[in-house]
Amino acid sequence: MTSLDCTAADRFVAGTWEQELVPALQHYITIPALSPAFDPAWEANGHLERAVEHVRSWMAARPLAGMSVSVHRLPGRTPVIVADIPAFGPAAPAAGAPSVLLYGHLDKQPEMEGWRSGLGPWTPVLDGELLYGRGGADDGYAAYASLTALEAVQRNGGSHARCVVLIEASEESGSPDLPAHVEALATQLGPVDLVICLDSGSASYDTLWLTSSLRGMAGGTLHVSVLSEGVHSGSASGVVPSSFRIIRQLLDRVEDAATGRVLLDEANVEIPPYRRAEAEAMAAALGERAGIGYPFLPGVEPMVPAGAEALLARTWRPSLSYIGADGLPPSGRAGNVLRPFTGLALSLRLPPTADPEAAQAALAARLTADPPSGATVRFDSHGSAPGWNAPDLEPWLRHALDGASVDTFGTPAQLMGEGGTIPFMGMLGERFPGAQFVVAGVLGPGSNAHGPNEFLHLGYARRLTSIITRVLDAHANPSSPQP
């Protein structure tokens, strides 16, 4: 039986969030630590290094028994912070037992436009329970919450297995640097039987939502060129083919313009019946909020009605987004010129079990074969990333999560598919096929990760930290009663 004093642990978590974590996160938000895809000169600019040092120094100052904190570096790659905490407490597993891996990242998305007056990406603003600013919720809080949960266990009579906290700095670029770090750290990581990731979302702020699946990703930039330089549109239009029109033709090969359906076989999968049932249960729990809680303008209709189908559309079906453009001047500075080229950045979200490399290859082949009008067409790959379909929760973990959720929220934990991508989860699923996963996060309604007005819901973050405290202790107490 556990000896963790949950009430005292919750008090410690709440006090630490208020007195230490919020100020630390406010400082972190001020650092424009863009992911390398958005800051190719990240080494020279030094912002990522500043964020690494800020998080590392905070972690190293925590009074956790036997902890070591280091920065793992590989030439030409973003660094990774590694905290190694030995097993602790009366029920601590013996040396050599599998470890717990806790994951997060500290790199950020670009600024984006549209922040409300008084808010900004690098300006932390605390408004009640909401902390505004880029990166606080995605995913700067994870390092602080992970160590606070461990400290709550140690201070309040609990136990935990050996834990390794890994904080990377390239997740928002698709984690291109992480596999090399994980390979180099393989001996230190050792066997892992529980993975805790705090980089996901929640469907509401009144329930613990556990991520059961993540979509994969493919994409790149499609370039269509027709001229060596721009020419007068009155003189040339009607003779010179429009690069934009050719791009429209090419896109029709991969997406139905009327419905948004992706036309690549490699990007579509059969949805498992148990995930359909999960979406129906989630829709019943959320009611009218299910799947369409976005800031639509008046009159704009969602592609699918609210309910289970909307939830499946954003989790188990592919979708194509156009996230950037080249060759198009701002409309206020657009002369009457037939432009020489058009470029579009494409982001293709994939179902969790789709093969990302096959989908990437199919996308490139379909877009570049037999170019219309003989145009010069090029597709520059942005790389692909695997999705992830969670293994079933073992009884001890289901029991621990439900009990912690009832204690904290008053309701059992709920399962939800997530439309985003965390490449590390697919990698870990392959490396540790027998591991259990707790993937959760604070990106709930309105939090707007990657966009303007991103916020961290502090109340939800505190509760999630308390739940992780209980899970860590339950993992060290396998004899705890089962449901």
Secondary structure as UniProt FT lines:
FT   HELIX           6..16
FT   HELIX           17..21
FT   HELIX           22..29
FT   TURN            36..38
FT   TURN            40..41
FT   HELIX           42..45
FT   HELIX           47..60
FT   TURN            65..66
FT   STRAND          68..72
FT   TURN            75..76
FT   STRAND          80..85
FT   TURN            90..91
FT   TURN            95..96
FT   STRAND          99..105
FT   TURN            117..118
FT   TURN            121..122
FT   STRAND          125..127
FT   TURN            128..129
FT   STRAND          130..132
FT   TURN            134..135
FT   HELIX           136..140
FT   HELIX           141..155
FT   TURN            156..157
FT   STRAND          163..168
FT   HELIX           171..173
FT   HELIX           178..184
FT   HELIX           186..189
FT   STRAND          192..197
FT   STRAND          209..214
FT   STRAND          216..225
FT   STRAND          231..232
FT   HELIX           233..236
FT   TURN            238..239
FT   HELIX           243..251
FT   TURN            252..254
FT   TURN            257..259
FT   HELIX           265..267
FT   HELIX           273..286
FT   HELIX           287..289
FT   TURN            290..291
FT   TURN            298..299
FT   HELIX           308..313
FT   TURN            314..316
FT   STRAND          319..326
FT   HELIX           331..333
FT   STRAND          337..338
FT   STRAND          341..350
FT   TURN            352..353
FT   HELIX           356..368
FT   HELIX           372..374
FT   STRAND          376..381
FT   STRAND          388..389
FT   HELIX           395..409
FT   STRAND          414..418
FT   HELIX           423..431
FT   TURN            433..434
FT   STRAND          436..439
FT   TURN            445..446
FT   TURN            449..450
FT   TURN            452..453
FT   STRAND          455..457
FT   HELIX           458..475
FT   TURN            478..479
//
